[in-house]
């Protein structure tokens, strides 16, 4: 059964398409014209900027497989379908959570401080101290690019926060979308956590393993915990740094009796201390079963329509499958464009059909998850995500998907939610 036949059987295609539209799909310039019009007519202002940036990155992932026009057409069609869906994309807890909002608002300064050198401010100076408000004696030397060259280590620093009674390991993430996409293209491997093997992101697993086996880092953590006998260990990161932080937390924790914990440090550092992880817009780092098992140790937050926490090898492969189908099945492609242009679109049916042909294995962002979203009055709220797969089981190409990932936007959203 071909793609078009499957679509008809599923009730997706319900009307004829004019020959001019069919010809338009076959001839690339017509698709180019449609995608240009789509920005203005069918998508919110500013949405096109996100899509174009994503297309520029996708070109490097599929060299020779799909042309720029084929990528653009597929991406714009998916964005329109997702924008026009009528069924709820995912469900959130009905009420906001002010306590966790305050915690995320406080600790994000460590995730942003880890980017110090990348924003052309030398971390060896006052940057981390000024940014976090810590005393000089409570901040260890930043481990930068030169120190980690040729290894899987992420740039990082260790600090002691006396207000929160925490020894903190802060990891740097990835600065650009291209860097994120390149790293997330990595396939999966089996990683042993506690007493079981789980699917984990290969690159992030190697980075986490390198960190917990890095003598100077372990020595700094031990020193902080020994000096402060009632302090916890807290691991923090943004983007890829958030994904790696979650794996580091798992590797430094004793196996829990249940997903409710308690989680305490193992013998790699000082055993028996409470251990937590805060991930800010973390990349997907492991499979859902490990995310469930570690949910009382790892707390993660996602800013509005940020796409990065749903991007993994499986999600990127899903997009490639759909884009290739649209490239090869010109009749289906034409009918879809015609439905959009004639306002006869059943977005939910098309999206459901795409899920039947593109359903690669996905990783998920780690632990217990919250989302920052505006309520009906426009007030920003932090609400728990009730179904991780509903939110992160597929990439959502929504307005703001790129800019919502950057730390400046995340900080602004948290500040707005904390008011």
DRENDRENFI-424270 format. One record per residue (C-alpha): residue number from 1; residue in one letter; chain; x, y, z. Coordinates in nm, 3 decimals. Layout:
BEGIN
fimi  doro  lomi  east  north  up
NUM  a  A  X  Y  Z
...
***
This chain:
BEGIN
fimi  doro  lomi  east  north  up
1  x  A  0.000  0.000  0.000
2  x  A  0.152  0.337  -0.105
3  x  A  0.159  0.651  0.108
4  x  A  -0.134  0.807  -0.081
5  x  A  -0.341  0.489  -0.055
6  x  A  -0.273  0.473  0.318
7  x  A  -0.378  0.834  0.351
8  x  A  -0.705  0.775  0.167
9  x  A  -0.777  0.472  0.384
10  x  A  -0.716  0.682  0.694
11  x  A  -0.959  0.947  0.576
12  x  A  -0.691  1.212  0.532
13  x  A  -0.745  1.287  0.161
14  x  A  -1.106  1.377  0.088
15  x  A  -1.117  1.602  -0.217
16  x  A  -0.959  1.653  -0.558
17  x  A  -0.669  1.885  -0.620
18  x  A  -0.638  2.118  -0.919
19  x  A  -0.378  2.030  -1.181
20  x  A  -0.205  2.359  -1.120
21  x  A  -0.134  2.267  -0.758
22  x  A  -0.012  1.918  -0.856
23  x  A  0.221  2.075  -1.109
24  x  A  0.330  2.319  -0.841
25  x  A  0.448  2.034  -0.620
26  x  A  0.639  1.870  -0.901
27  x  A  0.804  2.199  -0.998
28  x  A  1.016  2.327  -0.711
29  x  A  0.955  2.702  -0.772
30  x  A  0.586  2.655  -0.690
31  x  A  0.674  2.499  -0.354
32  x  A  0.919  2.783  -0.291
33  x  A  0.641  3.032  -0.356
34  x  A  0.404  2.842  -0.126
35  x  A  0.652  2.834  0.161
36  x  A  0.714  3.206  0.125
37  x  A  0.341  3.279  0.130
38  x  A  0.296  3.041  0.423
39  x  A  0.497  3.266  0.652
40  x  A  0.273  3.565  0.593
41  x  A  -0.063  3.395  0.550
42  x  A  -0.070  3.087  0.768
43  x  A  0.188  3.140  1.044
44  x  A  0.233  3.404  1.318
45  x  A  0.478  3.689  1.272
46  x  A  0.829  3.581  1.361
47  x  A  0.758  3.211  1.309
48  x  A  0.939  3.214  0.977
49  x  A  1.266  3.326  1.138
50  x  A  1.267  3.017  1.360
51  x  A  1.188  2.791  1.064
52  x  A  1.459  2.938  0.843
53  x  A  1.720  2.898  1.117
54  x  A  1.614  2.536  1.164
55  x  A  1.627  2.471  0.788
56  x  A  1.981  2.607  0.770
57  x  A  2.080  2.353  1.035
58  x  A  1.885  2.061  0.885
59  x  A  2.072  2.102  0.556
60  x  A  2.392  1.995  0.727
61  x  A  2.226  1.682  0.873
62  x  A  2.091  1.543  0.546
63  x  A  2.356  1.626  0.284
64  x  A  2.246  1.503  -0.058
65  x  A  1.924  1.345  0.073
66  x  A  1.687  1.642  0.057
67  x  A  1.717  1.976  -0.120
68  x  A  1.667  2.307  0.059
69  x  A  1.326  2.347  -0.107
70  x  A  1.219  1.995  -0.005
71  x  A  1.328  2.060  0.354
72  x  A  1.155  2.397  0.358
73  x  A  0.829  2.262  0.218
74  x  A  0.814  1.973  0.467
75  x  A  0.900  2.193  0.763
76  x  A  0.650  2.465  0.673
77  x  A  0.373  2.212  0.614
78  x  A  0.435  2.048  0.952
79  x  A  0.445  2.389  1.121
80  x  A  0.109  2.483  0.966
81  x  A  -0.047  2.150  1.064
82  x  A  0.074  2.184  1.423
83  x  A  -0.043  2.545  1.443
84  x  A  -0.389  2.449  1.315
85  x  A  -0.445  2.132  1.518
86  x  A  -0.766  2.129  1.722
87  x  A  -0.683  1.851  1.969
88  x  A  -0.477  1.954  2.275
89  x  A  -0.108  1.888  2.218
90  x  A  -0.044  1.790  2.580
91  x  A  -0.184  1.838  2.928
92  x  A  -0.049  2.037  3.220
93  x  A  -0.133  2.036  3.588
94  x  A  -0.428  2.267  3.642
95  x  A  -0.247  2.492  3.890
96  x  A  0.089  2.665  3.891
97  x  A  0.362  2.572  4.139
98  x  A  0.510  2.878  4.317
99  x  A  0.752  2.674  4.529
100  x  A  0.925  2.507  4.237
101  x  A  0.912  2.836  4.045
102  x  A  1.116  2.999  4.322
103  x  A  1.371  2.715  4.316
104  x  A  1.420  2.729  3.939
105  x  A  1.438  3.110  3.951
106  x  A  1.712  3.095  4.212
107  x  A  1.929  2.823  4.058
108  x  A  1.923  2.932  3.692
109  x  A  2.205  3.176  3.768
110  x  A  2.441  2.879  3.791
111  x  A  2.335  2.744  3.451
112  x  A  2.393  3.086  3.291
113  x  A  2.719  3.141  3.480
114  x  A  2.856  2.825  3.319
115  x  A  2.845  3.006  2.983
116  x  A  3.075  3.281  3.112
117  x  A  3.368  3.229  2.880
118  x  A  3.145  3.170  2.580
119  x  A  3.007  3.521  2.611
120  x  A  3.358  3.667  2.599
121  x  A  3.386  3.727  2.972
122  x  A  3.679  3.550  3.134
123  x  A  3.541  3.321  3.409
124  x  A  3.874  3.348  3.590
125  x  A  3.787  3.711  3.664
126  x  A  3.488  3.827  3.860
127  x  A  3.226  3.694  3.616
128  x  A  3.099  3.391  3.810
129  x  A  3.132  3.569  4.143
130  x  A  2.943  3.876  4.022
131  x  A  2.683  3.667  3.842
132  x  A  2.606  3.433  4.133
133  x  A  2.670  3.665  4.426
134  x  A  2.904  3.412  4.587
135  x  A  3.221  3.490  4.776
136  x  A  3.548  3.434  4.592
137  x  A  3.646  3.156  4.834
138  x  A  3.330  2.963  4.746
139  x  A  3.399  2.936  4.372
140  x  A  3.650  2.684  4.237
141  x  A  3.853  2.744  3.921
142  x  A  3.648  2.722  3.600
143  x  A  3.745  2.423  3.384
144  x  A  3.747  2.573  3.034
145  x  A  3.794  2.464  2.672
146  x  A  4.171  2.439  2.699
147  x  A  4.147  2.213  3.003
148  x  A  3.895  1.975  2.844
149  x  A  4.047  1.967  2.493
150  x  A  4.065  1.616  2.349
151  x  A  3.826  1.473  2.609
152  x  A  3.450  1.424  2.644
153  x  A  3.444  1.661  2.940
154  x  A  3.201  1.952  2.946
155  x  A  3.325  2.291  3.066
156  x  A  3.221  2.335  3.429
157  x  A  3.282  2.483  3.770
158  x  A  3.214  2.385  4.132
159  x  A  3.081  2.630  4.391
160  x  A  2.947  2.631  4.746
161  x  A  2.614  2.804  4.808
162  x  A  2.577  2.860  5.181
163  x  A  2.227  3.006  5.148
164  x  A  2.094  2.684  4.994
165  x  A  2.339  2.459  5.178
166  x  A  2.454  2.310  4.850
167  x  A  2.775  2.210  4.679
168  x  A  2.702  2.291  4.316
169  x  A  2.843  2.147  3.996
170  x  A  2.740  2.370  3.703
171  x  A  2.788  2.243  3.345
172  x  A  2.806  2.448  3.027
173  x  A  2.565  2.361  2.747
174  x  A  2.567  2.440  2.375
175  x  A  2.548  2.797  2.248
176  x  A  2.407  2.762  1.896
177  x  A  2.119  2.572  1.738
178  x  A  2.363  2.418  1.491
179  x  A  2.573  2.292  1.781
180  x  A  2.267  2.150  1.956
181  x  A  2.145  1.975  1.641
182  x  A  2.488  1.830  1.567
183  x  A  2.515  1.690  1.918
184  x  A  2.157  1.561  1.929
185  x  A  2.205  1.376  1.597
186  x  A  2.410  1.127  1.798
187  x  A  2.256  0.781  1.821
188  x  A  2.181  0.587  2.139
189  x  A  2.376  0.333  2.335
190  x  A  2.317  0.120  2.642
191  x  A  2.433  0.280  2.964
192  x  A  2.431  0.101  3.298
193  x  A  2.267  0.309  3.569
194  x  A  2.237  0.148  3.910
195  x  A  2.139  -0.211  3.838
196  x  A  1.995  -0.185  3.486
197  x  A  2.086  -0.084  3.132
198  x  A  1.897  0.200  2.963
199  x  A  1.903  0.367  2.625
200  x  A  2.104  0.686  2.664
201  x  A  2.235  0.955  2.432
202  x  A  2.582  0.838  2.327
203  x  A  2.758  1.175  2.341
204  x  A  2.602  1.286  2.668
205  x  A  2.673  0.949  2.830
206  x  A  3.041  0.973  2.735
207  x  A  3.055  1.326  2.873
208  x  A  2.888  1.223  3.201
209  x  A  3.121  0.925  3.242
210  x  A  3.424  1.145  3.178
211  x  A  3.308  1.395  3.441
212  x  A  3.252  1.141  3.719
213  x  A  3.594  0.990  3.641
214  x  A  3.773  1.328  3.634
215  x  A  3.992  1.331  3.949
216  x  A  4.010  1.707  4.001
217  x  A  3.631  1.746  3.975
218  x  A  3.562  1.465  4.222
219  x  A  3.824  1.614  4.454
220  x  A  3.654  1.956  4.443
221  x  A  3.313  1.803  4.516
222  x  A  3.452  1.597  4.805
223  x  A  3.624  1.903  4.949
224  x  A  3.298  2.101  4.941
225  x  A  3.098  1.821  5.104
226  x  A  3.363  1.743  5.368
227  x  A  3.390  2.108  5.467
228  x  A  3.012  2.137  5.492
229  x  A  2.879  1.817  5.655
230  x  A  2.510  1.909  5.623
231  x  A  2.520  2.026  5.259
232  x  A  2.363  1.849  4.960
233  x  A  2.516  1.795  4.614
234  x  A  2.334  1.982  4.338
235  x  A  2.411  1.942  3.965
236  x  A  2.286  2.209  3.723
237  x  A  2.294  2.263  3.348
238  x  A  2.117  2.420  3.052
239  x  A  2.047  2.260  2.713
240  x  A  2.301  1.981  2.648
241  x  A  2.449  2.071  2.986
242  x  A  2.113  1.987  3.144
243  x  A  2.104  1.648  2.975
244  x  A  2.458  1.568  3.087
245  x  A  2.384  1.696  3.440
246  x  A  2.101  1.444  3.474
247  x  A  2.327  1.156  3.377
248  x  A  2.599  1.277  3.614
249  x  A  2.343  1.286  3.896
250  x  A  2.243  0.927  3.822
251  x  A  2.608  0.814  3.820
252  x  A  2.684  0.989  4.151
253  x  A  2.372  0.860  4.328
254  x  A  2.304  0.535  4.510
255  x  A  2.038  0.314  4.356
256  x  A  1.704  0.431  4.502
257  x  A  1.452  0.200  4.661
258  x  A  1.183  0.360  4.444
259  x  A  1.123  0.660  4.216
260  x  A  1.027  0.859  4.525
261  x  A  1.379  0.818  4.661
262  x  A  1.539  0.923  4.878
263  x  A  1.838  0.983  4.652
264  x  A  2.178  1.012  4.820
265  x  A  2.535  1.024  4.694
266  x  A  2.735  0.705  4.643
267  x  A  3.098  0.632  4.725
268  x  A  3.234  0.823  4.422
269  x  A  3.214  1.137  4.640
270  x  A  3.106  1.152  5.005
271  x  A  2.833  0.889  5.047
272  x  A  2.498  0.953  5.207
273  x  A  2.438  1.319  5.109
274  x  A  2.117  1.429  4.943
275  x  A  2.168  1.472  4.567
276  x  A  1.951  1.673  4.326
277  x  A  1.969  1.794  3.967
278  x  A  1.811  2.101  3.806
279  x  A  1.789  2.097  3.427
280  x  A  1.699  2.411  3.236
281  x  A  1.556  2.332  2.892
282  x  A  1.753  2.006  2.893
283  x  A  1.819  1.800  2.585
284  x  A  1.676  1.444  2.582
285  x  A  1.940  1.229  2.747
286  x  A  1.778  0.895  2.829
287  x  A  1.473  0.675  2.787
288  x  A  1.146  0.736  2.966
289  x  A  1.179  0.449  3.216
290  x  A  1.496  0.603  3.364
291  x  A  1.330  0.945  3.362
292  x  A  1.044  0.801  3.570
293  x  A  1.281  0.622  3.804
294  x  A  1.481  0.940  3.875
295  x  A  1.193  1.188  3.886
296  x  A  1.227  1.278  4.254
297  x  A  1.600  1.357  4.207
298  x  A  1.593  1.540  3.871
299  x  A  1.374  1.847  3.818
300  x  A  1.364  2.000  3.469
301  x  A  1.189  2.302  3.322
302  x  A  1.105  2.389  2.962
303  x  A  1.039  2.740  2.836
304  x  A  0.721  2.782  2.629
305  x  A  0.765  2.637  2.276
306  x  A  1.133  2.544  2.310
307  x  A  1.204  2.266  2.060
308  x  A  1.537  2.138  2.196
309  x  A  1.395  1.914  2.475
310  x  A  1.209  1.716  2.206
311  x  A  1.501  1.687  1.964
312  x  A  1.686  1.357  1.959
313  x  A  1.801  1.112  1.695
314  x  A  1.453  0.957  1.672
315  x  A  1.276  1.293  1.629
316  x  A  1.518  1.402  1.358
317  x  A  1.474  1.069  1.178
318  x  A  1.095  1.111  1.200
319  x  A  1.122  1.446  1.024
320  x  A  1.344  1.296  0.755
321  x  A  1.089  1.016  0.697
322  x  A  0.803  1.264  0.656
323  x  A  1.008  1.498  0.435
324  x  A  1.116  1.207  0.213
325  x  A  0.756  1.086  0.186
326  x  A  0.641  1.431  0.077
327  x  A  0.927  1.443  -0.174
328  x  A  0.835  1.107  -0.328
329  x  A  0.454  1.112  -0.303
330  x  A  0.384  1.425  -0.506
331  x  A  0.009  1.356  -0.521
332  x  A  -0.024  1.351  -0.142
333  x  A  0.201  1.656  -0.115
334  x  A  -0.017  1.841  -0.366
335  x  A  -0.341  1.752  -0.192
336  x  A  -0.205  1.870  0.141
337  x  A  -0.107  2.208  -0.004
338  x  A  -0.444  2.236  -0.175
339  x  A  -0.630  2.168  0.152
340  x  A  -0.434  2.445  0.316
341  x  A  -0.493  2.694  0.035
342  x  A  -0.865  2.616  0.011
343  x  A  -0.918  2.614  0.390
344  x  A  -1.028  2.249  0.394
345  x  A  -0.749  2.125  0.616
346  x  A  -0.796  1.850  0.874
347  x  A  -0.468  1.905  1.059
348  x  A  -0.528  1.640  1.325
349  x  A  -0.588  1.369  1.064
350  x  A  -0.270  1.448  0.874
351  x  A  -0.062  1.457  1.190
352  x  A  -0.209  1.123  1.299
353  x  A  -0.119  0.977  0.958
354  x  A  0.239  1.102  0.981
355  x  A  0.273  0.929  1.319
356  x  A  0.189  0.595  1.154
357  x  A  0.484  0.623  0.915
358  x  A  0.733  0.805  1.139
359  x  A  0.763  0.664  1.490
360  x  A  1.131  0.614  1.568
361  x  A  1.243  0.546  1.925
362  x  A  1.276  0.867  2.126
363  x  A  1.468  0.974  2.431
364  x  A  1.304  1.223  2.668
365  x  A  1.423  1.518  2.875
366  x  A  1.516  1.392  3.221
367  x  A  1.319  1.356  3.543
368  x  A  1.012  1.544  3.657
369  x  A  0.916  1.816  3.412
370  x  A  0.755  2.158  3.430
371  x  A  0.658  2.396  3.152
372  x  A  0.655  2.775  3.149
373  x  A  0.342  2.888  2.964
374  x  A  0.116  3.192  2.964
375  x  A  -0.235  3.147  3.101
376  x  A  -0.548  3.297  2.945
377  x  A  -0.474  3.637  3.097
378  x  A  -0.117  3.634  2.966
379  x  A  0.041  3.568  3.307
380  x  A  0.340  3.335  3.288
381  x  A  0.297  3.020  3.498
382  x  A  0.510  2.717  3.585
383  x  A  0.296  2.405  3.562
384  x  A  0.390  2.039  3.572
385  x  A  0.373  1.836  3.251
386  x  A  0.150  1.535  3.316
387  x  A  0.241  1.323  3.013
388  x  A  0.602  1.342  2.896
389  x  A  0.536  1.155  2.570
390  x  A  0.249  1.385  2.472
391  x  A  0.482  1.686  2.501
392  x  A  0.810  1.541  2.383
393  x  A  0.713  1.240  2.171
394  x  A  0.750  1.447  1.854
395  x  A  0.921  1.770  1.754
396  x  A  0.684  2.067  1.755
397  x  A  0.775  2.338  1.505
398  x  A  0.593  2.621  1.682
399  x  A  0.648  2.995  1.695
400  x  A  0.940  3.076  1.926
401  x  A  1.081  2.724  1.917
402  x  A  1.438  2.852  1.872
403  x  A  1.446  3.179  2.066
404  x  A  1.259  3.025  2.362
405  x  A  1.559  2.798  2.415
406  x  A  1.811  3.070  2.484
407  x  A  1.895  3.142  2.847
408  x  A  1.795  3.510  2.824
409  x  A  1.439  3.415  2.728
410  x  A  1.426  3.142  2.992
411  x  A  1.542  3.384  3.263
412  x  A  1.281  3.641  3.152
413  x  A  1.003  3.381  3.164
414  x  A  1.103  3.267  3.514
415  x  A  1.112  3.624  3.638
416  x  A  0.767  3.685  3.492
417  x  A  0.633  3.364  3.651
418  x  A  0.783  3.452  3.989
419  x  A  0.601  3.790  4.010
***
